[in-house]
Amino acid sequence: MSDSPGKLKLGALVALVVGSMIGGGIFSLPQNMAASAGVGAVLIGWAITAVGMLTLAFVFQTLANRKPDLDGGVYAYAKAGFGDYMGFSSAWGYWISAWLGNVGYFVLLFSTLGYFFPVFGEGNTPAAVIGASLLLWGVHFLVLRGIKEAAFINLVTTVTKVVPLALFALICLFAFKLDVFTADIWGLGSPDLGSVMDQVRNMMLVTVWVFIGIEGASIFSSRAAKRSDVGKATVIGFITVLLFLVLVNVLSMGVMTQPELAKLQNPSMAAVLEHVVGHWGAVLISVGLIISLLGALLSWVLLCAEIMFAAAKDHTMPEFLRRENANQVPANALWLTNAMVQIFLVITLFSNSTYLSLIYLATSMILVPYLWSAAYAVLLAVRSETYEQALAERKKDLIIGGIALLYAIWLLYAGGVKYLLLSALLYAPGAILFAKAKREVGQPIFTNVEKLIFAAVIVGALVAAYGLYDGFLTL
């Protein structure tokens, strides 16, 4: 079984998790965090994130082992526990989050290239959009050649991008100054940061963004050589990435002060290393980021297509998304995904969509799938489903699932009303595909409860649309 042709082994699954989590976020982390919080709030926020995300990693591991028949991860859990529309919404939200994140990656990639070639500016100039479009379709045709081949390239880029991160951590460890780190622990010297509670809340969406991808292995569960590797890959990937994130963030705050970090241009890791060792440090990090983003783009293009394909296989999405090419790649799902990325790349020319505003929106879209996955784990434990002979495990999983659920609810609160409304605007049009999928199997579109949920989504979408028109909401 472990040598099944075309199947993904543990190393490839871990690389998919690490590769999709380590994208651009970590390279911008010093500035992103310092713009939201002081040292003390950052440490509190990381403690909450570590516990919350670890419980989510355990949730994905538990569900992969207890429900091996549910392929496709996040969306399949929502569907099994809470009905077809919730399942569809999770798949739709996850898919939008993934390709929106790719748009953010392209903006950051060409912003980084702007360090060497000013014509690319902040990543949203005409030259940058043309360059990003060419790269997008290059990756598209590479993935069309086969999932396993693309996963191997992802493994290579994952190993390559970890090297500059390890070097950064090592150099900053020796440059770390305790007096800089402790100078203004609670951010009192920067009144615009707000209270410690506000600071913790404001940094939360950034911490979620850098962990998105934690569910990567569970999305590819049907392509894993061994089912048990899915849970292992999730936990190994999480711990590896957490270590790098905390080191990069905390060590930076002992090299430069919070106000200095907050003013840096992204990728801010480059500026931090330049501060310590000179110009070659910025070049090293910029090159590392370019390799990292190329690998992450590949991971996320794979994940985007796979979630739509998996959802189409069990009639959650319309049938046309189920078509595979001769290389067993979900071609229609891939074309739809990259067409959306292309449209939004063009939109960045006409709006002020920066990397940060794109990732906040992408993050808010993924909170719903995470919430339903945690809720499903709690539901299984409450019902004792799959726990007939394992009472001790049931209690443990109930506690872990409960913490993960509370964390997911806290994240919705931390994201704020603005991103909740903008999410509703993106969730609403999905009902067209949901209705098409239901018609194909001759079923009524909504149950009575789902009608109420959809009505709430429509109200939120209308408020958001008016907000964007009137100007009280901005992208």
C-alpha positions in Angstrom: 0.0 0.0 0.0 2.8 2.5 0.9 4.3 2.0 -2.5 1.1 2.7 -4.4 1.9 4.4 -7.7 1.0 8.1 -7.7 0.3 8.2 -4.0 1.9 10.7 -1.6 4.2 9.5 1.2 4.8 11.1 4.6 7.6 13.3 3.4 5.6 14.8 0.6 2.6 15.3 2.9 4.7 17.1 5.6 6.2 19.2 2.8 2.6 20.1 1.6 1.8 21.2 5.2 5.0 23.1 5.8 5.2 24.4 2.2 1.6 25.8 2.3 2.2 27.3 5.8 5.6 28.9 5.1 4.7 31.2 2.2 5.1 34.9 2.4 3.6 35.5 5.9 6.8 34.6 7.9 8.9 37.0 5.8 6.6 39.9 6.7 6.0 38.9 10.3 8.3 41.4 12.1 6.5 44.4 10.6 3.0 42.9 10.6 3.2 42.0 14.3 4.9 45.3 15.4 2.3 47.3 13.6 -0.4 45.6 15.8 1.2 44.9 19.2 4.1 45.4 21.6 6.4 42.7 22.9 4.1 41.6 25.8 1.0 41.3 23.7 2.9 39.4 21.0 4.0 36.8 23.6 0.5 36.5 24.9 -0.9 36.2 21.4 1.6 33.5 20.4 0.7 31.5 23.6 -3.0 31.7 22.7 -2.2 30.8 19.0 0.1 27.9 19.9 -2.6 26.3 22.1 -5.5 27.1 19.7 -3.7 26.0 16.5 -2.2 22.9 18.2 -5.7 21.8 19.2 -6.8 22.4 15.6 -3.9 20.3 14.4 -5.0 17.5 16.8 -8.6 17.9 15.6 -7.5 17.3 12.0 -5.4 14.3 13.1 -8.2 12.8 15.1 -10.8 13.3 12.3 -8.4 11.8 9.7 -8.0 8.7 11.9 -11.6 8.3 13.1 -13.3 9.2 9.9 -11.0 7.7 7.2 -13.9 7.5 4.7 -14.2 11.4 4.7 -11.8 12.6 2.0 -11.2 16.3 1.3 -10.7 17.4 4.9 -12.3 20.6 6.1 -15.4 20.7 3.9 -16.2 17.0 4.3 -16.3 17.4 8.1 -18.8 20.3 7.9 -21.0 18.3 5.5 -21.0 15.2 7.6 -21.8 17.0 10.8 -24.0 19.9 9.8 -25.6 19.3 6.4 -25.0 19.9 2.7 -25.1 23.7 2.7 -22.6 24.0 5.5 -20.3 21.5 3.7 -20.6 23.5 0.5 -19.9 26.8 2.4 -16.8 25.3 3.9 -15.5 24.1 0.5 -16.4 27.4 -1.1 -14.9 29.6 1.7 -11.8 27.5 1.8 -11.4 27.7 -2.0 -11.9 31.5 -2.0 -9.4 31.9 0.9 -6.8 29.8 -1.0 -6.9 31.7 -4.3 -7.2 35.1 -2.6 -4.1 34.1 -0.6 -2.4 33.3 -4.0 -3.3 36.9 -5.2 -1.7 38.1 -2.0 1.4 36.0 -2.7 1.8 37.4 -6.2 1.6 41.0 -4.9 4.2 40.2 -2.2 6.4 38.3 -4.7 6.6 41.2 -7.2 6.9 43.7 -4.3 10.0 41.8 -3.3 11.3 41.8 -6.9 10.7 45.5 -6.8 13.7 45.6 -4.4 15.8 44.7 -7.4 13.7 46.1 -10.2 11.8 49.3 -9.3 9.4 48.9 -12.2 7.5 46.3 -10.1 6.9 48.9 -7.3 4.7 47.5 -4.4 3.6 44.5 -6.5 0.5 46.1 -8.0 1.9 48.1 -10.9 1.1 47.2 -14.6 4.5 45.5 -15.0 4.0 43.5 -11.8 0.5 42.4 -12.9 1.8 41.3 -16.3 4.7 39.4 -14.6 2.3 37.8 -12.1 -0.1 36.7 -14.9 2.7 35.1 -16.9 3.9 33.2 -13.7 0.4 32.2 -12.8 -0.2 30.4 -16.1 3.3 28.9 -16.0 2.4 27.3 -12.6 -1.0 26.3 -14.1 0.5 24.3 -16.9 3.1 22.8 -14.6 0.3 21.5 -12.3 -1.6 20.1 -15.3 1.3 17.8 -15.9 0.6 15.9 -12.6 -0.1 16.2 -8.9 2.8 13.9 -7.8 5.4 15.8 -10.0 4.2 19.1 -8.6 4.3 17.7 -5.0 7.9 16.7 -5.6 8.9 20.2 -6.8 7.1 21.5 -3.7 9.2 19.2 -1.5 12.4 20.7 -3.0 11.3 24.3 -2.6 10.2 23.6 1.0 13.7 22.3 2.0 15.3 25.3 0.1 13.3 28.0 1.8 13.9 26.7 5.3 17.7 27.4 5.0 17.5 31.3 5.0 15.0 31.1 7.9 17.3 29.0 10.0 20.2 31.3 9.1 18.1 34.4 10.1 17.3 32.9 13.4 20.9 32.0 14.1 22.3 35.4 13.2 19.5 37.3 15.2 20.1 35.0 18.2 23.7 36.5 18.5 22.5 40.0 17.7 19.6 39.9 20.3 19.7 42.7 22.9 17.6 42.2 26.0 17.4 46.0 26.7 15.9 46.5 23.2 13.4 43.6 23.8 12.3 44.9 27.2 12.4 48.7 26.4 8.6 49.0 26.1 7.0 45.6 26.8 3.4 46.7 26.8 3.6 49.2 23.9 2.7 52.1 26.2 5.0 54.4 24.1 2.8 53.9 21.1 -0.7 54.9 22.2 -2.2 54.1 18.8 -1.7 50.4 19.5 -4.5 50.6 22.1 -4.9 48.4 25.3 -3.0 45.1 25.7 -6.3 43.3 24.9 -6.7 45.3 21.7 -3.2 44.5 20.7 -3.7 40.8 21.3 -6.9 40.9 19.2 -5.4 42.9 16.4 -2.4 40.5 15.9 -4.7 37.4 15.8 -5.6 37.5 12.1 -1.9 37.7 11.2 -1.1 34.6 13.4 -3.9 32.7 11.7 -2.7 33.7 8.3 0.8 32.3 8.9 -0.8 29.0 10.0 -3.3 28.5 7.1 -2.2 25.3 5.5 -2.3 23.3 8.7 -5.1 21.3 7.1 -3.1 20.7 3.9 -2.5 17.0 4.4 -6.2 16.3 5.3 -7.2 17.8 1.9 -5.0 15.3 0.1 -6.1 12.4 2.3 -7.5 10.4 -0.6 -4.0 10.6 -2.3 -2.0 9.6 0.8 -0.1 6.3 0.5 -1.0 5.6 4.2 -4.0 7.1 5.9 -2.2 7.3 9.3 0.4 9.6 7.7 -2.2 12.4 7.3 -2.4 13.0 11.0 1.3 12.6 11.5 2.1 15.1 8.7 -0.3 17.7 10.2 1.3 17.6 13.7 5.0 17.4 12.5 4.3 20.3 10.1 2.6 22.4 12.7 5.4 22.1 15.3 8.1 22.8 12.7 6.4 26.0 11.5 5.5 27.2 15.0 9.2 27.0 16.0 10.3 29.1 13.0 7.5 31.7 13.4 8.1 32.4 17.1 11.9 32.6 16.6 11.6 35.0 13.7 9.0 37.2 15.5 10.6 37.3 19.0 14.2 37.6 17.9 13.4 40.5 15.6 11.9 42.4 18.6 15.3 42.1 20.4 17.2 43.5 17.3 15.0 46.5 16.5 12.4 48.3 18.7 8.6 48.0 18.1 8.3 51.5 16.4 11.3 50.8 14.2 9.8 47.4 13.1 6.4 48.9 12.5 7.8 51.4 9.9 9.6 48.8 7.8 8.6 47.9 4.3 7.7 44.3 3.6 9.4 41.8 3.4 10.5 43.2 6.8 12.7 40.2 7.6 15.1 41.5 4.9 15.3 44.9 6.6 15.9 43.3 10.0 18.8 41.2 8.7 20.2 44.1 6.8 20.2 46.1 10.1 22.4 43.3 11.6 24.8 42.3 8.8 24.4 44.8 6.0 23.1 44.7 2.4 23.8 41.0 1.8 21.3 40.1 4.5 18.5 41.8 2.7 19.5 40.0 -0.6 19.6 36.6 1.1 16.1 37.0 2.6 14.7 38.4 -0.6 16.0 35.5 -2.6 14.7 33.1 0.1 11.3 34.7 -0.1 11.1 34.5 -3.9 11.9 30.7 -3.6 9.4 30.4 -0.7 6.6 32.2 -2.6 7.1 30.1 -5.7 6.8 26.9 -3.6 3.8 28.2 -1.7 2.1 29.2 -4.9 2.5 25.7 -6.1 1.1 24.2 -2.8 -1.9 26.5 -2.9 -2.7 26.0 -6.6 -2.7 22.2 -5.8 -5.0 22.8 -2.7 -7.4 25.1 -4.6 -8.0 22.5 -7.3 -8.2 19.6 -4.9 -10.8 21.0 -2.6 -13.2 21.8 -5.6 -12.5 18.3 -7.1 -13.1 16.5 -3.8 -16.4 18.4 -3.3 -17.5 17.7 -6.8 -16.9 13.9 -6.4 -19.6 13.7 -3.7 -22.0 16.1 -5.5 -21.4 19.0 -3.1 -20.1 21.0 -6.1 -21.4 20.7 -9.7 -20.3 17.8 -11.9 -18.1 19.8 -14.3 -15.5 20.3 -11.5 -15.0 16.6 -11.3 -13.3 16.2 -14.7 -9.7 15.1 -14.6 -7.2 15.2 -17.4 -5.0 12.3 -18.6 -2.5 13.0 -15.7 -5.3 12.7 -13.1 -5.3 16.4 -12.4 -8.7 18.1 -11.8 -8.4 20.3 -14.8 -11.7 22.2 -14.7 -11.2 23.1 -11.0 -7.7 24.4 -11.9 -9.0 26.5 -14.8 -11.7 28.1 -12.6 -9.3 28.8 -9.7 -6.7 30.5 -11.8 -9.2 32.5 -13.8 -10.4 34.0 -10.5 -6.7 34.7 -9.5 -6.2 36.4 -12.9 -9.4 38.6 -12.4 -8.3 39.7 -8.9 -4.7 40.4 -10.1 -6.2 42.9 -12.6 -8.4 44.4 -9.8 -5.2 45.1 -7.7 -4.4 47.7 -10.4 -7.5 49.7 -9.7 -7.8 49.3 -6.0 -5.4 49.8 -3.1 -5.3 46.1 -2.4 -2.1 45.7 -0.4 -0.7 42.3 0.7 -2.0 42.8 4.2 -5.6 43.7 3.2 -5.7 40.6 0.9 -4.4 38.3 3.6 -6.9 39.6 6.2 -9.8 38.9 3.8 -8.4 35.5 2.9 -8.0 34.7 6.6 -11.6 35.6 7.5 -12.8 33.3 4.7 -11.1 30.3 6.2 -12.4 30.8 9.7 -15.8 29.2 8.9 -14.2 25.9 7.7 -12.0 25.8 10.8 -15.0 26.4 13.0 -17.1 23.6 11.5 -14.2 21.1 11.7 -13.7 21.8 15.4 -17.5 21.6 16.0 -17.6 18.2 14.2 -14.9 16.8 16.4 -16.9 17.9 19.5 -20.1 16.4 18.0 -18.4 13.0 17.5 -17.2 13.0 21.1 -20.5 14.1 22.5 -22.4 11.4 20.5 -19.7 8.8 21.4 -19.5 8.1 17.6 -16.4 5.9 16.8 -15.6 5.9 20.6 -17.6 2.8 21.6 -14.6 1.1 23.2 -12.5 4.2 24.1 -14.0 6.3 26.9 -10.7 7.8 28.0 -9.9 8.9 24.4 -13.4 10.4 24.1 -12.9 12.7 27.1 -9.5 13.8 25.8 -10.8 14.5 22.3 -13.9 16.3 23.8 -11.5 18.7 25.7 -9.2 19.2 22.7 -12.2 19.8 20.3 -13.8 22.2 22.8 -10.6 24.3 23.1 -10.3 24.3 19.2 -14.0 25.4 18.9 -13.5 28.2 21.5 -10.4 29.4 19.6 -12.3 29.4 16.3 -15.1 31.5 17.8 -12.5 33.9 19.4 -10.9 34.3 15.9 -14.3 35.3 14.4 -14.5 38.0 17.1 -10.9 39.1 16.6 -11.5 39.5 12.9 -14.2 42.0 13.5 -17.5 42.9 11.8 -15.8 44.4 8.7 -14.3 41.1 7.5 -17.4 39.1 8.5 -19.5 41.3 6.2 -17.0 41.1 3.4 -16.9 37.3 3.8 -20.7 37.2 3.4 -20.3 39.1 0.2 -18.0 36.4 -1.1 -20.1 33.5 0.3 -23.4 34.6 -1.2 -22.7 34.0 -4.9 -21.6 30.5 -4.2 -25.3 29.5 -3.8 -25.5 29.4 -7.7 -23.0 26.5 -7.8 -24.7 24.9 -4.8 -28.1 25.0 -6.5 -26.6 23.6 -9.7 -25.1 20.7 -7.8 -28.4 20.0 -6.1 -30.4 20.1 -9.3 -27.9 17.5 -10.9 -28.9 15.0 -8.3 -32.6 15.9 -8.2 -32.7 17.2 -4.6 -34.3 20.3 -3.1 -31.8 23.1 -2.8 -32.2 24.1 0.9 -33.6 22.5 4.0 -35.7 24.9 6.2 -32.7 25.6 8.6 -30.4 26.2 5.6 -32.9 28.7 4.2 -32.5 30.8 7.4 -28.7 30.5 7.2 -28.7 31.6 3.6 -31.0 34.5 4.4 -28.5 35.7 7.0 -25.7 35.4 4.5 -27.7 37.5 1.9 -28.4 40.2 4.5 -24.7 40.4 5.4 -23.8 40.5 1.7 -26.2 43.4 1.0 -24.9 45.4 4.0 -21.3 44.8 2.7 -22.2 45.8 -0.9 -23.8 49.0 0.4 -20.8 49.6 2.7 -18.4 49.4 -0.2 -20.6 51.7 -2.3 -21.1 54.2 0.5 -17.4 54.0 1.6 -17.9 52.9 5.2 -16.4 49.6 4.2 -13.1 49.3 2.3 -11.1 46.5 0.9 
